[in-house]
Amino acid sequence: MIENVVIAYIEPSAMSYVVQTVAGIALGLGTVASLIFAFLKKRSAAVLKSRNISEEEIEEDVIIKKDKSE
């Protein structure tokens, strides 16, 4: 059988780039997710607010005056 043994040395500066790249991707995704969440929250609040206004019953004020002569 043929065995493949690989021994590699990772330069610390190269690993630093990998860590920075992973951190940058994570921060970027977090920022995009928070922006999307804020947009959806604002949009849903506007939709819910418009539904409440349209479903309310608006009644006219009825004023009954009694004459003093009665």
C-alpha positions in Angstrom: 0.0 0.0 0.0 1.0 3.5 -0.7 0.8 5.9 2.2 0.6 9.6 1.6 2.0 11.5 4.5 1.9 15.3 4.3 3.8 17.4 6.8 3.2 21.1 6.2 4.3 24.2 8.0 1.9 27.2 8.1 3.6 30.5 8.3 2.2 32.6 11.2 1.7 35.6 8.9 -0.3 33.5 6.4 -2.5 32.2 9.2 -3.0 35.8 10.3 -4.5 36.6 6.8 -6.8 33.6 7.1 -8.0 34.7 10.5 -8.6 38.3 9.2 -10.4 37.0 6.2 -12.7 34.8 8.3 -13.4 37.7 10.7 -14.1 40.1 7.9 -16.6 37.7 6.3 -18.3 37.1 9.7 -18.6 40.8 10.3 -19.8 41.5 6.8 -22.5 38.9 7.1 -23.5 40.2 10.5 -23.9 43.7 9.1 -25.9 42.6 6.2 -28.2 40.5 8.4 -28.8 43.4 10.8 -29.6 45.7 7.9 -32.0 43.2 6.4 -33.6 42.7 9.9 -34.0 46.5 10.4 -35.5 46.9 6.9 -38.0 44.0 7.5 -38.9 45.4 10.9 -39.6 48.9 9.5 -41.6 47.4 6.6 -43.7 45.2 8.8 -44.4 48.0 11.2 -45.6 50.1 8.3 -47.8 47.3 7.0 -49.3 46.6 10.5 -49.9 50.3 11.1 -51.7 50.7 7.8 -53.9 47.7 8.5 -55.0 49.1 11.9 -56.0 52.4 10.4 -58.0 50.9 7.6 -59.8 48.4 9.8 -60.9 50.9 12.4 -64.4 52.0 12.4 -64.7 55.8 12.2 -68.0 57.1 13.5 -69.3 60.5 13.2 -70.0 62.5 16.4 -73.7 62.7 17.2 -74.7 65.8 19.2 -78.1 65.8 20.8 -79.4 69.2 22.0 -82.4 69.5 24.3 -84.5 72.6 24.1 -85.1 74.3 27.4 -88.7 75.0 26.4 -89.8 71.3 26.6 
